[in-house]
Amino acid sequence: MTPQRLTEPIEPEGQVLLINKPKGWTSFDAVNRVRHILGVKKAGHAGTLDPLATGLLVVCTGRKTKELRHFQDLEKEYHVVIRLGARTASLDAETPVVNQQDCGGISGEQIQSTISRFVGRQMQVPPMYSAVKVRGRRLYKYARKGISVERPPREVFIQSITVQAIDLPDVHMAVVCSKGTYIRTLVDDIGRELGCGAYVHSLERTRIGNFLIGDARSFDDSGVELSAGLGS
């Protein structure tokens, strides 16, 4: 299935679009902008990206929205930069750094060995700063009020983790995983195992199934000015 450009004519049965979500936008912001550009009422995305994450978002419009579940089930690939030696409440750069520790004594071999233990099937607890609903409310709404609630763990599968570079305090790696995997939780768990803490410094989704970020459209490509206040 070949994604179409945002500037191409709208097809009655809908479209499947590959979008490169900018940093600072929610996934809803991106879908809302697609609706505005194409002048369609019905659109949805397959797989939420955090506001600070960038990268590939599959957006379906019109009747194609019925196919969203098929894209949601596909394997995902991410490029993530881990910042060792600290933690944050959101497990990424959205909230202030806390619990800073020296990570200079950790060897590359120790980092590689620890990360390799997270490959395979495992149980993950969703982060408090997430859109998962507990007791009818999104977790991030509890988190922003300083409330922590019990979250049921969910099974995920990490197909592979490839360490691409180590430049302390940063570690660059590629992660291939199942749907529902929280990279922020994975990174936090790695930091706990290393004993120094860690959070996601940057995150980009580069692949969903056979769809690649290199084939995605950016909003500035279609002449739409990037601006604040999206989704309003």
Z-matrix of the N, CA and C atoms (Angstrom, degrees):
N
C 1 1.460
C 2 1.528 1 109.00
N 3 1.325 2 117.31 1 124.67
C 4 1.453 3 121.74 2 -175.55
C 5 1.525 4 110.99 3 -98.16
N 6 1.321 5 118.32 4 118.73
C 7 1.471 6 120.59 5 177.50
C 8 1.523 7 110.60 6 -62.21
N 9 1.315 8 117.66 7 150.67
C 10 1.450 9 122.71 8 -179.18
C 11 1.524 10 110.16 9 -108.77
N 12 1.320 11 115.04 10 154.84
C 13 1.458 12 119.74 11 -179.93
C 14 1.524 13 110.26 12 -75.22
N 15 1.319 14 114.81 13 151.93
C 16 1.461 15 119.72 14 -178.70
C 17 1.522 16 112.08 15 -63.99
N 18 1.318 17 116.80 16 -21.37
C 19 1.461 18 119.71 17 -177.03
C 20 1.526 19 112.07 18 -90.50
N 21 1.341 20 118.70 19 -5.11
C 22 1.453 21 120.93 20 -179.66
C 23 1.521 22 110.69 21 -78.21
N 24 1.346 23 117.89 22 157.62
C 25 1.465 24 120.78 23 -179.94
C 26 1.523 25 111.82 24 -57.96
N 27 1.319 26 115.84 25 146.76
C 28 1.458 27 121.63 26 178.82
C 29 1.522 28 109.19 27 -74.98
N 30 1.318 29 117.46 28 131.35
C 31 1.450 30 121.84 29 176.47
C 32 1.517 31 108.90 30 -93.27
N 33 1.336 32 117.71 31 140.39
C 34 1.462 33 121.18 32 -174.99
C 35 1.518 34 114.18 33 -55.85
N 36 1.350 35 116.52 34 -35.72
C 37 1.465 36 118.77 35 -177.28
C 38 1.530 37 112.75 36 -81.77
N 39 1.326 38 117.21 37 -2.92
C 40 1.459 39 120.38 38 178.81
C 41 1.514 40 112.32 39 102.54
N 42 1.318 41 115.36 40 178.26
C 43 1.462 42 121.49 41 -176.95
C 44 1.522 43 110.84 42 -136.78
N 45 1.323 44 114.82 43 156.78
C 46 1.464 45 122.39 44 169.88
C 47 1.517 46 106.35 45 -113.21
N 48 1.321 47 116.28 46 117.85
C 49 1.458 48 121.95 47 -173.90
C 50 1.519 49 110.60 48 -117.39
N 51 1.318 50 115.99 49 140.80
C 52 1.457 51 121.47 50 172.12
C 53 1.525 52 107.71 51 -102.14
N 54 1.330 53 116.09 52 118.69
C 55 1.451 54 122.61 53 -175.88
C 56 1.523 55 109.98 54 -116.22
N 57 1.336 56 115.78 55 137.82
C 58 1.465 57 121.59 56 173.61
C 59 1.530 58 107.12 57 -94.93
N 60 1.340 59 116.61 58 99.45
C 61 1.467 60 120.51 59 -175.88
C 62 1.527 61 110.70 60 -69.66
N 63 1.328 62 117.15 61 128.76
C 64 1.466 63 119.48 62 178.39
C 65 1.537 64 112.07 63 -75.86
N 66 1.304 65 115.36 64 158.46
C 67 1.459 66 121.75 65 174.72
C 68 1.529 67 109.88 66 -65.08
N 69 1.321 68 115.65 67 137.63
C 70 1.453 69 120.70 68 178.27
C 71 1.511 70 114.07 69 94.23
N 72 1.313 71 118.45 70 -12.86
C 73 1.457 72 122.58 71 176.15
C 74 1.519 73 109.75 72 -93.48
N 75 1.317 74 117.16 73 143.08
C 76 1.460 75 119.87 74 167.64
C 77 1.523 76 107.55 75 -80.13
N 78 1.337 77 115.85 76 164.90
C 79 1.458 78 119.48 77 176.41
C 80 1.524 79 110.37 78 -62.77
N 81 1.342 80 116.40 79 -34.59
C 82 1.462 81 120.38 80 177.03
C 83 1.522 82 111.05 81 -63.85
N 84 1.349 83 117.42 82 -38.74
C 85 1.457 84 120.90 83 176.37
C 86 1.528 85 110.87 84 -55.91
N 87 1.339 86 115.45 85 -45.47
C 88 1.464 87 120.39 86 -178.39
C 89 1.525 88 110.98 87 -64.21
N 90 1.331 89 117.03 88 -44.34
C 91 1.463 90 120.93 89 179.42
C 92 1.533 91 110.05 90 -64.44
N 93 1.319 92 116.48 91 -41.44
C 94 1.461 93 120.93 92 179.54
C 95 1.525 94 111.27 93 -62.24
N 96 1.338 95 116.27 94 -38.45
C 97 1.466 96 119.55 95 178.40
C 98 1.526 97 110.87 96 -68.53
N 99 1.335 98 117.49 97 -36.73
C 100 1.465 99 120.68 98 175.77
C 101 1.525 100 110.19 99 -60.91
N 102 1.343 101 116.12 100 -44.47
C 103 1.468 102 119.84 101 177.82
C 104 1.526 103 110.74 102 -56.67
N 105 1.329 104 115.15 103 -43.11
C 106 1.470 105 120.46 104 -177.51
C 107 1.527 106 110.98 105 -66.73
N 108 1.335 107 117.48 106 -44.80
C 109 1.462 108 121.57 107 -176.98
C 110 1.525 109 110.94 108 -65.27
N 111 1.328 110 116.72 109 -44.65
C 112 1.458 111 120.82 110 -175.31
C 113 1.521 112 113.37 111 -89.25
N 114 1.321 113 116.67 112 -12.95
C 115 1.451 114 119.48 113 -179.07
C 116 1.513 115 113.33 114 69.70
N 117 1.348 116 115.81 115 35.60
C 118 1.468 117 120.53 116 -179.90
C 119 1.525 118 109.20 117 -110.30
N 120 1.326 119 115.99 118 154.62
C 121 1.458 120 120.98 119 179.44
C 122 1.520 121 111.72 120 -94.58
N 123 1.322 122 116.93 121 -30.74
C 124 1.455 123 120.77 122 -173.23
C 125 1.525 124 110.48 123 -108.78
N 126 1.328 125 115.93 124 118.98
C 127 1.469 126 121.49 125 177.77
C 128 1.521 127 108.31 126 -158.13
N 129 1.325 128 116.34 127 150.51
C 130 1.467 129 121.28 128 178.53
C 131 1.511 130 110.10 129 -156.26
N 132 1.319 131 116.56 130 165.51
C 133 1.463 132 120.90 131 -178.47
C 134 1.519 133 111.30 132 -118.22
N 135 1.320 134 115.58 133 159.57
C 136 1.456 135 121.69 134 -179.95
C 137 1.517 136 109.50 135 -112.12
N 138 1.332 137 117.62 136 92.63
C 139 1.458 138 120.71 137 177.14
C 140 1.505 139 113.03 138 101.42
N 141 1.328 140 116.60 139 106.66
C 142 1.463 141 122.52 140 -176.80
C 143 1.525 142 111.94 141 -69.83
N 144 1.323 143 115.82 142 141.15
C 145 1.461 144 122.51 143 169.26
C 146 1.525 145 108.49 144 -111.22
N 147 1.342 146 116.73 145 139.99
C 148 1.457 147 121.14 146 176.33
C 149 1.532 148 109.93 147 -60.98
N 150 1.330 149 118.20 148 153.32
C 151 1.468 150 120.25 149 179.91
C 152 1.524 151 114.03 150 -54.44
N 153 1.339 152 118.51 151 -38.42
C 154 1.461 153 120.41 152 -178.33
C 155 1.517 154 113.04 153 -82.15
N 156 1.332 155 117.52 154 -10.26
C 157 1.463 156 121.26 155 177.59
C 158 1.522 157 109.82 156 -82.45
N 159 1.319 158 115.60 157 152.37
C 160 1.460 159 121.54 158 175.39
C 161 1.524 160 108.32 159 -119.43
N 162 1.330 161 114.95 160 174.12
C 163 1.448 162 117.63 161 170.28
C 164 1.509 163 116.26 162 114.94
N 165 1.313 164 114.19 163 -159.93
C 166 1.454 165 123.05 164 -164.85
C 167 1.519 166 113.36 165 -71.13
N 168 1.338 167 114.19 166 127.04
C 169 1.452 168 122.67 167 176.13
C 170 1.527 169 106.48 168 -131.95
N 171 1.338 170 116.88 169 122.60
C 172 1.459 171 120.86 170 175.14
C 173 1.524 172 108.23 171 -87.79
N 174 1.323 173 116.22 172 122.08
C 175 1.464 174 122.29 173 -179.44
C 176 1.526 175 108.83 174 -118.61
N 177 1.330 176 116.67 175 129.57
C 178 1.461 177 122.32 176 176.97
C 179 1.516 178 109.65 177 -112.84
N 180 1.314 179 115.77 178 143.30
C 181 1.455 180 120.65 179 177.84
C 182 1.527 181 110.39 180 -121.48
N 183 1.334 182 115.33 181 161.05
C 184 1.466 183 120.76 182 176.15
C 185 1.514 184 113.17 183 55.82
N 186 1.327 185 115.82 184 -137.14
C 187 1.462 186 120.88 185 -178.01
C 188 1.524 187 112.95 186 -67.25
N 189 1.323 188 116.21 187 -20.01
C 190 1.466 189 120.15 188 179.30
C 191 1.533 190 111.97 189 -66.46
N 192 1.335 191 117.90 190 -16.67
C 193 1.465 192 119.69 191 178.45
C 194 1.524 193 111.45 192 -61.60
N 195 1.324 194 117.27 193 -21.28
C 196 1.476 195 120.82 194 177.12
C 197 1.522 196 111.40 195 -66.24
N 198 1.327 197 117.07 196 -18.13
C 199 1.466 198 121.71 197 -178.59
C 200 1.531 199 112.80 198 -92.99
N 201 1.326 200 117.52 199 -0.36
C 202 1.465 201 120.45 200 -176.01
C 203 1.517 202 112.99 201 -55.32
N 204 1.326 203 117.01 202 -39.42
C 205 1.468 204 119.87 203 -176.63
C 206 1.526 205 111.78 204 -60.70
N 207 1.339 206 116.89 205 -30.66
C 208 1.469 207 119.87 206 179.62
C 209 1.527 208 110.58 207 -68.47
N 210 1.315 209 117.04 208 -38.40
C 211 1.466 210 120.58 209 179.17
C 212 1.531 211 111.30 210 -73.85
N 213 1.333 212 116.94 211 -32.92
C 214 1.459 213 121.35 212 -179.46
C 215 1.524 214 111.81 213 -63.16
N 216 1.327 215 116.89 214 -30.66
C 217 1.461 216 121.37 215 -177.03
C 218 1.524 217 113.58 216 -81.56
N 219 1.323 218 117.93 217 -8.05
C 220 1.460 219 120.86 218 -175.38
C 221 1.528 220 111.83 219 -73.82
N 222 1.337 221 114.60 220 153.42
C 223 1.463 222 122.41 221 175.79
C 224 1.523 223 110.24 222 -62.69
N 225 1.332 224 116.03 223 145.80
C 226 1.467 225 121.84 224 -179.32
C 227 1.539 226 110.14 225 -117.63
N 228 1.330 227 116.13 226 151.22
C 229 1.468 228 121.11 227 173.77
C 230 1.524 229 109.29 228 -131.46
N 231 1.332 230 115.25 229 138.67
C 232 1.468 231 121.58 230 -176.33
C 233 1.524 232 110.47 231 -131.36
N 234 1.327 233 115.49 232 150.27
C 235 1.459 234 121.20 233 164.03
C 236 1.521 235 106.78 234 -107.41
N 237 1.315 236 116.32 235 124.45
C 238 1.461 237 120.55 236 -175.55
C 239 1.522 238 109.84 237 -129.62
N 240 1.320 239 115.41 238 138.79
C 241 1.462 240 121.77 239 171.92
C 242 1.520 241 107.17 240 -106.78
N 243 1.333 242 115.76 241 117.21
C 244 1.465 243 122.66 242 178.16
C 245 1.527 244 108.26 243 -90.13
N 246 1.310 245 116.90 244 135.55
C 247 1.458 246 121.49 245 171.79
C 248 1.527 247 107.63 246 -106.41
N 249 1.337 248 116.29 247 109.83
C 250 1.460 249 122.01 248 -179.59
C 251 1.527 250 110.78 249 -82.10
N 252 1.339 251 115.34 250 157.03
C 253 1.457 252 120.92 251 172.75
C 254 1.515 253 115.11 252 92.81
N 255 1.337 254 117.20 253 12.85
C 256 1.460 255 120.06 254 178.86
C 257 1.526 256 109.17 255 -165.66
N 258 1.332 257 115.68 256 164.75
C 259 1.459 258 121.72 257 174.41
C 260 1.528 259 108.33 258 -131.65
N 261 1.317 260 115.81 259 163.56
C 262 1.468 261 121.32 260 171.44
C 263 1.526 262 107.49 261 -136.36
N 264 1.314 263 116.77 262 159.37
C 265 1.462 264 121.09 263 -179.44
C 266 1.531 265 111.65 264 -64.49
N 267 1.328 266 116.12 265 -35.64
C 268 1.467 267 120.53 266 -178.79
C 269 1.527 268 112.39 267 -87.07
N 270 1.331 269 117.12 268 -6.64
C 271 1.469 270 124.94 269 -178.64
C 272 1.528 271 112.46 270 70.35
N 273 1.352 272 116.34 271 8.69
C 274 1.456 273 121.28 272 172.11
C 275 1.524 274 108.23 273 -140.62
N 276 1.329 275 117.08 274 -163.11
C 277 1.472 276 119.89 275 -174.25
C 278 1.525 277 113.59 276 -84.98
N 279 1.337 278 118.15 277 7.37
C 280 1.464 279 120.67 278 -178.88
C 281 1.522 280 112.64 279 -68.42
N 282 1.341 281 117.25 280 -33.51
C 283 1.465 282 121.77 281 -177.37
C 284 1.524 283 110.20 282 -116.52
N 285 1.347 284 117.95 283 162.21
C 286 1.465 285 120.90 284 -174.95
C 287 1.528 286 113.70 285 -62.76
N 288 1.323 287 113.70 286 151.56
C 289 1.468 288 121.28 287 177.45
C 290 1.522 289 110.02 288 -71.26
N 291 1.337 290 115.59 289 137.84
C 292 1.463 291 122.16 290 175.94
C 293 1.525 292 108.66 291 -135.08
N 294 1.319 293 115.43 292 167.76
C 295 1.473 294 121.37 293 173.76
C 296 1.529 295 112.83 294 52.42
N 297 1.329 296 116.62 295 50.59
C 298 1.459 297 119.62 296 179.11
C 299 1.522 298 111.34 297 -69.92
N 300 1.334 299 115.96 298 138.25
C 301 1.456 300 122.36 299 179.38
C 302 1.523 301 109.11 300 -139.99
N 303 1.320 302 115.00 301 156.05
C 304 1.461 303 120.48 302 178.66
C 305 1.530 304 109.10 303 -78.49
N 306 1.338 305 115.82 304 126.38
C 307 1.472 306 119.45 305 178.62
C 308 1.527 307 111.56 306 -113.15
N 309 1.329 308 116.77 307 10.11
C 310 1.458 309 120.80 308 -176.24
C 311 1.515 310 114.58 309 -63.11
N 312 1.341 311 116.87 310 -24.72
C 313 1.461 312 119.58 311 -177.98
C 314 1.513 313 114.30 312 -86.73
N 315 1.312 314 117.69 313 0.25
C 316 1.471 315 120.81 314 -179.19
C 317 1.522 316 109.52 315 -85.82
N 318 1.321 317 116.33 316 126.26
C 319 1.456 318 121.03 317 -177.00
C 320 1.527 319 111.18 318 -83.34
N 321 1.323 320 115.07 319 159.15
C 322 1.451 321 120.12 320 175.49
C 323 1.514 322 111.93 321 -60.48
N 324 1.329 323 115.86 322 -37.28
C 325 1.467 324 120.75 323 178.93
C 326 1.532 325 110.58 324 -63.32
N 327 1.323 326 116.49 325 -41.62
C 328 1.460 327 120.43 326 178.78
C 329 1.531 328 110.92 327 -64.50
N 330 1.321 329 116.45 328 -40.38
C 331 1.462 330 120.97 329 178.64
C 332 1.526 331 110.31 330 -63.63
N 333 1.331 332 116.38 331 -47.66
C 334 1.464 333 120.89 332 179.83
C 335 1.525 334 111.33 333 -60.37
N 336 1.314 335 116.18 334 -44.90
C 337 1.465 336 121.01 335 -177.89
C 338 1.522 337 111.56 336 -64.53
N 339 1.329 338 116.41 337 -42.28
C 340 1.465 339 120.52 338 -179.73
C 341 1.523 340 111.25 339 -65.70
N 342 1.315 341 116.72 340 -46.00
C 343 1.463 342 120.97 341 -178.87
C 344 1.519 343 111.37 342 -62.24
N 345 1.324 344 117.39 343 -38.88
C 346 1.474 345 120.77 344 -177.67
C 347 1.522 346 112.13 345 -62.35
N 348 1.324 347 117.55 346 -24.17
C 349 1.465 348 120.38 347 -179.23
C 350 1.524 349 112.53 348 -72.99
N 351 1.319 350 117.11 349 -11.45
C 352 1.461 351 120.28 350 -179.22
C 353 1.526 352 113.05 351 -94.82
N 354 1.327 353 117.06 352 5.60
C 355 1.462 354 120.47 353 175.41
C 356 1.527 355 109.02 354 -82.05
N 357 1.338 356 116.68 355 134.07
C 358 1.458 357 121.05 356 178.55
C 359 1.517 358 112.53 357 120.68
N 360 1.311 359 114.95 358 -170.48
C 361 1.470 360 121.77 359 -178.87
C 362 1.523 361 109.36 360 -80.00
N 363 1.334 362 116.42 361 137.60
C 364 1.456 363 120.69 362 -177.01
C 365 1.523 364 110.91 363 -159.78
N 366 1.315 365 115.78 364 166.39
C 367 1.454 366 121.83 365 176.88
C 368 1.523 367 108.94 366 -100.54
N 369 1.331 368 115.81 367 133.86
C 370 1.468 369 121.69 368 179.41
C 371 1.518 370 109.90 369 -121.93
N 372 1.319 371 115.83 370 141.00
C 373 1.466 372 121.61 371 172.70
C 374 1.523 373 107.34 372 -97.28
N 375 1.341 374 119.30 373 121.97
C 376 1.469 375 121.00 374 179.68
C 377 1.525 376 110.98 375 -58.73
N 378 1.332 377 117.59 376 143.13
C 379 1.476 378 120.09 377 178.46
C 380 1.520 379 111.04 378 -68.51
N 381 1.335 380 115.61 379 154.10
C 382 1.460 381 119.67 380 178.12
C 383 1.530 382 110.86 381 -62.16
N 384 1.319 383 117.42 382 -36.73
C 385 1.462 384 120.10 383 176.59
C 386 1.528 385 108.44 384 -85.03
N 387 1.325 386 116.64 385 75.93
C 388 1.456 387 122.48 386 177.80
C 389 1.518 388 109.13 387 -151.03
N 390 1.340 389 115.43 388 169.37
C 391 1.468 390 120.74 389 -176.04
C 392 1.524 391 112.89 390 -91.09
N 393 1.327 392 116.90 391 5.60
C 394 1.468 393 120.08 392 178.01
C 395 1.526 394 109.43 393 -62.67
N 396 1.334 395 115.65 394 138.24
C 397 1.462 396 119.84 395 179.64
C 398 1.526 397 111.37 396 -92.76
N 399 1.336 398 115.78 397 131.34
C 400 1.459 399 123.49 398 172.79
C 401 1.527 400 106.99 399 -131.41
N 402 1.322 401 116.08 400 127.27
C 403 1.476 402 121.41 401 -176.07
C 404 1.532 403 111.87 402 56.26
N 405 1.325 404 115.76 403 34.31
C 406 1.452 405 120.95 404 175.52
C 407 1.515 406 115.94 405 81.42
N 408 1.339 407 117.76 406 4.16
C 409 1.470 408 120.55 407 -179.05
C 410 1.530 409 109.83 408 -127.23
N 411 1.334 410 115.49 409 148.05
C 412 1.456 411 120.44 410 175.90
C 413 1.522 412 109.53 411 -65.39
N 414 1.335 413 116.24 412 140.34
C 415 1.460 414 120.01 413 -178.16
C 416 1.528 415 112.21 414 -59.73
N 417 1.332 416 117.22 415 -37.38
C 418 1.461 417 118.16 416 -177.17
C 419 1.528 418 112.46 417 -63.60
N 420 1.330 419 117.15 418 -24.00
C 421 1.461 420 119.63 419 177.65
C 422 1.529 421 110.82 420 -70.90
N 423 1.336 422 117.12 421 -35.78
C 424 1.460 423 120.60 422 172.85
C 425 1.532 424 109.46 423 -66.32
N 426 1.344 425 115.51 424 -46.39
C 427 1.470 426 120.67 425 -174.74
C 428 1.521 427 111.88 426 -60.04
N 429 1.328 428 117.05 427 -40.11
C 430 1.469 429 120.29 428 -177.66
C 431 1.517 430 112.46 429 -69.68
N 432 1.330 431 116.16 430 -14.69
C 433 1.464 432 120.34 431 175.00
C 434 1.528 433 111.23 432 -100.66
N 435 1.332 434 115.71 433 8.03
C 436 1.461 435 120.02 434 178.81
C 437 1.511 436 113.84 435 76.13
N 438 1.330 437 116.99 436 19.48
C 439 1.470 438 121.44 437 -178.55
C 440 1.520 439 109.26 438 -103.38
N 441 1.330 440 116.44 439 130.27
C 442 1.460 441 121.46 440 175.75
C 443 1.521 442 108.86 441 -108.77
N 444 1.325 443 117.25 442 130.61
C 445 1.458 444 121.35 443 179.92
C 446 1.525 445 109.45 444 -121.50
N 447 1.311 446 115.50 445 156.80
C 448 1.464 447 120.48 446 179.14
C 449 1.527 448 109.44 447 -69.61
N 450 1.338 449 115.76 448 132.72
C 451 1.463 450 120.39 449 -179.49
C 452 1.521 451 109.11 450 -118.85
N 453 1.318 452 117.19 451 128.21
C 454 1.459 453 119.23 452 178.12
C 455 1.525 454 110.63 453 -67.64
N 456 1.332 455 117.86 454 133.48
C 457 1.468 456 119.88 455 178.68
C 458 1.519 457 111.11 456 -69.56
N 459 1.322 458 116.08 457 157.16
C 460 1.463 459 121.10 458 177.95
C 461 1.528 460 109.02 459 -131.75
N 462 1.319 461 115.40 460 149.61
C 463 1.463 462 119.53 461 -178.88
C 464 1.525 463 110.49 462 -82.86
N 465 1.328 464 116.03 463 132.94
C 466 1.461 465 122.04 464 175.84
C 467 1.526 466 108.15 465 -132.47
N 468 1.322 467 115.29 466 167.71
C 469 1.462 468 120.02 467 179.37
C 470 1.523 469 109.31 468 -131.29
N 471 1.333 470 115.62 469 122.05
C 472 1.463 471 121.87 470 175.85
C 473 1.522 472 107.41 471 -98.02
N 474 1.321 473 116.26 472 108.76
C 475 1.464 474 121.29 473 -177.69
C 476 1.527 475 111.60 474 -69.23
N 477 1.339 476 115.83 475 -44.35
C 478 1.468 477 119.62 476 -179.63
C 479 1.524 478 110.35 477 -161.85
N 480 1.331 479 115.30 478 152.61
C 481 1.461 480 122.69 479 171.17
C 482 1.521 481 106.96 480 -132.69
N 483 1.319 482 116.34 481 120.18
C 484 1.461 483 121.21 482 -179.18
C 485 1.522 484 109.16 483 -113.58
N 486 1.327 485 116.16 484 116.30
C 487 1.464 486 120.24 485 176.09
C 488 1.521 487 108.03 486 -77.53
N 489 1.332 488 116.18 487 119.18
C 490 1.459 489 121.00 488 -175.33
C 491 1.521 490 112.75 489 -96.40
N 492 1.328 491 117.30 490 -30.76
C 493 1.458 492 121.15 491 179.00
C 494 1.517 493 109.40 492 -162.95
N 495 1.334 494 115.60 493 146.32
C 496 1.462 495 121.82 494 174.59
C 497 1.515 496 107.81 495 -124.25
N 498 1.317 497 116.02 496 115.85
C 499 1.463 498 122.48 497 178.90
C 500 1.527 499 106.21 498 -138.62
N 501 1.324 500 115.90 499 78.19
C 502 1.463 501 121.61 500 -171.44
C 503 1.521 502 112.11 501 -49.34
N 504 1.337 503 115.14 502 134.87
C 505 1.471 504 127.57 503 13.63
C 506 1.530 505 115.12 504 -87.98
N 507 1.351 506 117.78 505 8.94
C 508 1.461 507 120.16 506 -175.43
C 509 1.522 508 112.18 507 -100.65
N 510 1.328 509 114.53 508 144.57
C 511 1.464 510 122.35 509 173.63
C 512 1.524 511 106.92 510 -129.01
N 513 1.328 512 116.11 511 125.10
C 514 1.464 513 121.40 512 177.67
C 515 1.520 514 108.90 513 -98.09
N 516 1.334 515 116.99 514 132.39
C 517 1.453 516 118.87 515 179.21
C 518 1.521 517 111.63 516 -150.54
N 519 1.338 518 115.22 517 156.35
C 520 1.458 519 122.65 518 174.77
C 521 1.518 520 107.78 519 -108.30
N 522 1.334 521 116.21 520 133.62
C 523 1.463 522 121.81 521 -177.89
C 524 1.524 523 109.16 522 -122.84
N 525 1.328 524 116.56 523 127.51
C 526 1.461 525 122.85 524 173.39
C 527 1.517 526 106.90 525 -110.43
N 528 1.340 527 117.22 526 125.28
C 529 1.462 528 119.32 527 -170.70
C 530 1.521 529 112.06 528 -151.09
N 531 1.332 530 114.75 529 171.68
C 532 1.453 531 121.97 530 179.09
C 533 1.517 532 110.82 531 -80.91
N 534 1.331 533 115.92 532 168.92
C 535 1.453 534 120.46 533 173.38
C 536 1.528 535 108.90 534 -61.03
N 537 1.316 536 117.10 535 152.61
C 538 1.454 537 121.40 536 177.09
C 539 1.511 538 115.26 537 83.12
N 540 1.345 539 117.05 538 -1.86
C 541 1.464 540 120.29 539 179.94
C 542 1.529 541 109.77 540 -78.75
N 543 1.321 542 116.07 541 131.44
C 544 1.466 543 121.12 542 174.57
C 545 1.526 544 108.81 543 -98.27
N 546 1.335 545 116.11 544 111.02
C 547 1.462 546 120.33 545 179.40
C 548 1.523 547 110.07 546 -64.10
N 549 1.332 548 117.35 547 -34.19
C 550 1.472 549 120.27 548 178.41
C 551 1.521 550 111.19 549 -62.18
N 552 1.324 551 117.05 550 -40.48
C 553 1.473 552 120.47 551 177.65
C 554 1.522 553 110.44 552 -67.10
N 555 1.327 554 116.65 553 -42.65
C 556 1.470 555 120.90 554 177.49
C 557 1.520 556 110.50 555 -56.86
N 558 1.330 557 116.67 556 -47.11
C 559 1.470 558 120.87 557 -178.82
C 560 1.522 559 111.01 558 -65.15
N 561 1.318 560 117.18 559 -41.99
C 562 1.466 561 120.56 560 178.69
C 563 1.529 562 110.47 561 -62.29
N 564 1.318 563 116.96 562 -41.39
C 565 1.462 564 121.01 563 178.11
C 566 1.530 565 111.54 564 -63.91
N 567 1.334 566 116.18 565 -39.22
C 568 1.469 567 119.90 566 176.98
C 569 1.526 568 110.39 567 -63.14
N 570 1.325 569 116.58 568 -43.23
C 571 1.467 570 120.78 569 178.75
C 572 1.514 571 112.38 570 -61.64
N 573 1.333 572 116.44 571 -38.14
C 574 1.470 573 120.38 572 177.80
C 575 1.527 574 110.67 573 -65.03
N 576 1.333 575 115.60 574 -42.27
C 577 1.470 576 119.47 575 179.94
C 578 1.531 577 111.53 576 -64.82
N 579 1.320 578 116.54 577 -36.47
C 580 1.462 579 120.48 578 178.98
C 581 1.521 580 111.97 579 -75.69
N 582 1.347 581 116.17 580 -17.81
C 583 1.460 582 120.66 581 177.45
C 584 1.509 583 114.70 582 81.42
N 585 1.331 584 117.41 583 12.44
C 586 1.464 585 119.48 584 -177.97
C 587 1.528 586 112.41 585 -124.94
N 588 1.323 587 116.92 586 -6.04
C 589 1.457 588 120.39 587 -176.40
C 590 1.519 589 111.62 588 80.22
N 591 1.336 590 116.24 589 157.28
C 592 1.464 591 121.21 590 178.12
C 593 1.516 592 109.19 591 -164.37
N 594 1.325 593 115.66 592 153.33
C 595 1.462 594 120.15 593 173.70
C 596 1.524 595 108.87 594 -144.24
N 597 1.331 596 115.93 595 164.57
C 598 1.466 597 121.49 596 179.62
C 599 1.521 598 109.17 597 -77.94
N 600 1.328 599 115.95 598 115.00
C 601 1.466 600 120.92 599 178.27
C 602 1.532 601 110.60 600 -83.46
N 603 1.324 602 116.89 601 -38.28
C 604 1.463 603 121.04 602 174.00
C 605 1.524 604 108.51 603 -154.54
N 606 1.337 605 115.12 604 153.02
C 607 1.466 606 120.31 605 -175.61
C 608 1.521 607 109.48 606 -147.29
N 609 1.329 608 116.44 607 131.28
C 610 1.458 609 121.98 608 175.92
C 611 1.517 610 109.51 609 -134.03
N 612 1.340 611 116.43 610 129.66
C 613 1.468 612 119.27 611 174.32
C 614 1.532 613 107.73 612 -88.13
N 615 1.314 614 115.88 613 122.11
C 616 1.458 615 121.01 614 -172.68
C 617 1.527 616 113.64 615 -106.21
N 618 1.337 617 117.26 616 -14.90
C 619 1.466 618 119.16 617 -177.71
C 620 1.518 619 110.40 618 -155.07
N 621 1.350 620 116.25 619 142.41
C 622 1.462 621 123.68 620 168.68
C 623 1.522 622 105.85 621 -131.21
N 624 1.324 623 117.29 622 109.87
C 625 1.463 624 119.74 623 -174.14
C 626 1.519 625 109.54 624 59.23
N 627 1.339 626 116.81 625 -123.43
C 628 1.464 627 121.31 626 177.79
C 629 1.523 628 112.99 627 -95.11
N 630 1.331 629 117.58 628 1.67
C 631 1.460 630 121.18 629 179.34
C 632 1.527 631 109.52 630 -84.41
N 633 1.334 632 116.59 631 132.92
C 634 1.461 633 122.09 632 -174.66
C 635 1.528 634 111.61 633 -115.78
N 636 1.328 635 115.11 634 148.73
C 637 1.457 636 120.80 635 179.81
C 638 1.531 637 111.37 636 -60.42
N 639 1.328 638 117.26 637 -29.76
C 640 1.459 639 120.73 638 179.86
C 641 1.513 640 113.76 639 -64.65
N 642 1.338 641 116.40 640 -18.83
C 643 1.469 642 120.87 641 179.54
C 644 1.533 643 112.09 642 -97.57
N 645 1.333 644 117.02 643 1.24
C 646 1.471 645 120.58 644 -175.24
C 647 1.518 646 111.39 645 -83.26
N 648 1.322 647 114.83 646 155.81
C 649 1.454 648 122.33 647 177.33
C 650 1.522 649 109.89 648 -98.87
N 651 1.326 650 116.33 649 137.14
C 652 1.450 651 121.58 650 172.37
C 653 1.521 652 108.73 651 -95.11
N 654 1.307 653 117.42 652 151.28
C 655 1.451 654 120.26 653 -176.85
C 656 1.526 655 112.39 654 -64.90
N 657 1.338 656 117.47 655 -31.99
C 658 1.460 657 118.95 656 178.71
C 659 1.524 658 111.42 657 -70.24
N 660 1.365 659 117.19 658 -21.01
C 661 1.459 660 120.88 659 176.38
C 662 1.527 661 111.40 660 -64.12
N 663 1.343 662 115.78 661 -27.48
C 664 1.462 663 118.63 662 -177.08
C 665 1.525 664 111.48 663 -100.90
N 666 1.335 665 115.54 664 17.06
C 667 1.453 666 119.26 665 173.75
C 668 1.517 667 114.07 666 80.22
N 669 1.315 668 117.74 667 16.06
C 670 1.457 669 120.43 668 -179.33
C 671 1.525 670 108.46 669 -97.98
N 672 1.296 671 116.74 670 123.42
C 673 1.455 672 121.36 671 -178.63
C 674 1.518 673 110.99 672 -69.77
N 675 1.322 674 117.04 673 131.32
C 676 1.446 675 121.27 674 175.54
C 677 1.527 676 108.27 675 -74.55
N 678 1.306 677 116.76 676 130.26
C 679 1.457 678 119.18 677 -178.00
C 680 1.517 679 110.42 678 -151.50
N 681 1.321 680 115.49 679 167.64
C 682 1.452 681 120.80 680 178.72
C 683 1.530 682 109.71 681 -80.80
N 684 1.328 683 114.93 682 172.10
C 685 1.457 684 120.22 683 175.65
C 686 1.497 685 113.96 684 74.53
N 687 1.362 686 117.95 685 28.06
C 688 1.452 687 121.71 686 -179.11
C 689 1.515 688 110.60 687 -70.66
N 690 1.308 689 115.33 688 155.35
C 691 1.446 690 121.03 689 174.77
C 692 1.514 691 113.39 690 80.79
N 693 1.324 692 118.66 691 2.31
C 694 1.452 693 120.51 692 -179.55
C 695 1.523 694 110.30 693 -89.49
